[in-house]
Amino acid sequence: MTVIEEKIFYEDEGVRVNEKGVEILKYYFPIAAASKVIPWKEIKSIHTDEELNLDRLSYKGWGMGLSDIWWAWGPNRSQVFGIKPQSNLVIEIQDAWPRCGFEVHTLPNWELAKMLRRGVQMYGGGGGGSGTSTSASS
């Protein structure tokens, strides 16, 4: 049996991006192997935390803060240690709640957002309509 490897476009400690979509790692922490896979066609919008103008109570090291965002494990995002702005992305999924947030480790978050928005356009994202960030300029 031949195993076909997927082409990985980007990968760091918190996220893996390939031709199938976005895989948020450590999403269901403390179950280390439990990640959330979001196919390109299900992505409605992609935002940086600056674009959303999130306040301190919207963030959480893991889980849900006082917002509609479920955060994957991210020790740099804890209110105790201070929030590291400009390092988080939030993905909204078609017909799903809550939004999914994660930390970007090796690129500026706006750069990965731009890459993901292009992926949504190329691989059939559901966004496309007016008012979504999948078509926003960066």
VOLO-830872 format. One line per 2 residues: number of its first residue (from 0); their letters; for each residue x, y, z of C-alpha. Coordinates in pm, whole numbers, padded with zeros to 5 digits. Layout:
N
NUM) A) X/Y/Z | ...
//
This chain:
138
0) MT) 00000/00000/00000 | 00136/00340/-00096
2) VI) 00100/00625/00148 | 00055/00964/-00013
4) EE) 00191/01244/00200 | -00001/01567/00212
6) KI) 00179/01881/00111 | 00215/02100/00421
8) FY) 00206/02473/00344 | 00278/02591/00698
10) ED) 00330/02428/01036 | 00428/02547/01383
12) EG) 00351/02448/01743 | -00012/02554/01715
14) VR) -00132/02496/01360 | -00075/02288/01048
16) VN) -00198/02406/00708 | -00222/02174/00408
18) EK) -00425/02133/00092 | -00717/01985/00290
20) GV) -00749/02277/00531 | -00637/02406/00868
22) EI) -00557/02179/01162 | -00549/02359/01497
24) LK) -00321/02160/01725 | -00385/02115/02098
26) YY) -00740/02236/02046 | -00888/01990/02292
28) FP) -00606/02022/02549 | -00517/01841/02778
30) IA) -00566/01560/02525 | -00243/01639/02341
32) AA) -00327/01446/02025 | -00671/01602/01987
34) SK) -00667/01866/01719 | -00946/02034/01525
36) VI) -00942/02002/01148 | -01126/02269/00950
38) PW) -01168/02192/00578 | -01118/02490/00348
40) KE) -01479/02481/00226 | -01609/02526/00582
42) IK) -01413/02843/00661 | -01636/03148/00668
44) SI) -01384/03410/00784 | -01032/03455/00919
46) HT) -00935/03741/01151 | -00631/03854/01344
48) DE) -00697/03948/01706 | -00622/04312/01616
50) EL) -00890/04312/01346 | -01142/04191/01602
52) NL) -01023/04447/01858 | -01042/04187/02135
54) DR) -01022/04300/02497 | -00831/04114/02770
56) LS) -01136/03916/02881 | -01189/03772/02532
58) YK) -00871/03565/02558 | -00798/03249/02750
60) GW) -00496/03018/02777 | -00725/02731/02674
62) GM) -01101/02715/02639 | -01345/03002/02622
64) GL) -01292/03347/02770 | -01574/03600/02786
66) SD) -01633/03582/02411 | -01755/03334/02151
68) IW) -01402/03209/02078 | -01272/02869/02188
70) WA) -00895/02901/02225 | -00656/02615/02156
72) WG) -00386/02568/02421 | -00162/02873/02417
74) PN) 00045/02947/02728 | 00142/03293/02597
76) RS) -00225/03396/02593 | -00300/03371/02964
78) QV) -00435/03675/03151 | -00193/03592/03434
80) FG) 00115/03629/03216 | -00023/03901/02994
82) IK) -00162/03873/02645 | 00072/03865/02351
84) PQ) -00123/04070/02097 | -00048/04034/01729
86) SN) 00011/03661/01760 | -00341/03511/01743
88) LV) -00588/03419/01469 | -00959/03347/01487
90) IE) -01142/03131/01232 | -01518/03137/01193
92) IQ) -01667/02816/01055 | -01981/02801/00839
94) DA) -02289/02720/01050 | -02084/02646/01364
96) WP) -02030/02795/01706 | -01798/02898/01870
98) RC) -01525/03057/01661 | -01182/02890/01683
100) GF) -00878/03080/01810 | -00512/02982/01813
102) EV) -00166/03128/01853 | 00076/03173/01561
104) HT) 00435/03099/01658 | 00677/03155/01370
106) LP) 00513/03410/01141 | 00340/03742/01206
108) NW) -00030/03659/01245 | -00129/03892/00959
110) EL) 00103/03698/00726 | -00056/03363/00813
112) AK) -00404/03523/00786 | -00317/03637/00435
114) ML) -00195/03284/00346 | -00512/03125/00487
116) RR) -00737/03370/00302 | -00564/03273/-00022
118) GV) -00614/02906/00067 | -00986/02965/00116
120) QM) -01008/03127/-00228 | -00804/02851/-00396
122) YG) -00957/02547/-00229 | -01322/02643/-00217
124) GG) -01394/02825/00107 | -01750/02910/00195
126) GG) -01674/03275/00282 | -01669/03469/-00037
128) GS) -01970/03688/00050 | -01951/04054/00138
130) GT) -01853/04133/00494 | -01628/03830/00538
132) ST) -01258/03855/00603 | -01166/03577/00366
134) SA) -01153/03833/00088 | -01018/04121/00295
136) SS) -00690/04277/00198 | -00398/04249/00435
//
